[in-house]
Amino acid sequence: MAQFSNLARCQRIQAIKPLRRRATEFGVIAAKGTIKVATLLTDLAAESAIFVTARVIFGQMGTQIKVPY
C-alpha cells in the first residue's frame, strides 16, 4: 500500500512540473509544493493576458493532477 501511495505521489509531482513550467512562460509564477497548485490554477484561470485556449489546457492539466479544492 505504501508503495502505491509513493508512486501516486511521484506521478502527481511529475504532472505538476510541466504545469508550473508552462505557467512561467505566461508570467505566472507559483511557489513550489503540491499545495500551491490550486492557487496556481486559480491564478491562471483569472489571468486575462493568457489566451483562452491556453487557459482551457491549463484547466485540463489541473484535472489530471486531481487538485483538491
N, C-alpha and C positions, 0 to 999 in steps of 0.2 A: 504494500500500500504506500509506504514512504517513497519507494522508487517511482511509482506513478505520479505522486504529488510533486516530486522533484522534476520529473520530465515535463509535466504540465507547466510548472513554474518557468522552466528554461524555455519552453516553446513560447510562452507568453512574453517573456523578455525579448526573445528573438523577433517577435512580431512588433514590439514597441519601438525597437531601434530604428527601423526604416520610417516609421510614422514620425518620430521625432526629427530624423534627418531631413525628411521632405518638408516638414513644417518650417525648418530653419531656412529653406530656400525661399519661403514666402515671408520671412522676417518674424515668424512667431517662435519664440524661444520658451522652452519649459524646463523646469528643474528635473533632475534625474529622479528616478524612482517610479515604481508602478502605481503608486497612489496619485501621482501628479498627472496621470494620463487623462483622467476625467476632466480636469481643468484645461489641459491642452486641447482636447476635443471641443470643449465649450468655446474656448478662445478661437479655434479655427472656424467653427460654425458662425461665430459672430463677426469675423473679420471680413469687411466688405471689399477689401482690396484683392481678396482671393477669388478667382473665377468660380462660378457656380459648379462647374464640372469637378474642379479640384476639391471643393467642399463636399460634394457627394462622395468622391473617392475616399476622402479622409473619414467620412462617416462610415463607409463600408469597412475600412480598416479598423475602426473602433469596434464595430460589431464582431469582427473576427477575434479581437483581443478579449471581448466579453468584459468590458469595463463595468464594474458595479457603480450605479448612480445612487 
